[in-house]
């Protein structure tokens, strides 16, 4: 097996830690690179008290230490925020467990997108 690589609209260099992008969940899904894996956390600002974008959150220290790239996306129309974390294939469940262990609320919604595999 090997991973299929394709051109994508969203590359690692587009990931920024400085300011959330104002986009939608649909935009996120359309721009994911199929050769990478992602965990996307979703937070409904109308239902939960705090933001998952708080830079003091210990999960961000873990992401930086492990050299993961991430992007914060906010959907102003739906009052939702998304944390999109890009990683190498095969680490999705381990990374998810670690991040949840660093204190994201149990009722935080998450999505796992695994890299597309192509069999020869």
Secondary structure as UniProt FT lines:
FT   STRAND          2..3
FT   HELIX           12..14
FT   STRAND          21..22
FT   HELIX           25..31
FT   TURN            34..35
FT   STRAND          37..44
FT   TURN            45..47
FT   TURN            52..53
FT   TURN            55..56
FT   HELIX           58..65
FT   TURN            66..67
FT   STRAND          69..75
FT   TURN            76..79
FT   STRAND          80..87
FT   TURN            89..90
FT   HELIX           92..101
FT   TURN            102..103
FT   TURN            106..107
FT   STRAND          109..113
FT   STRAND          117..118
//
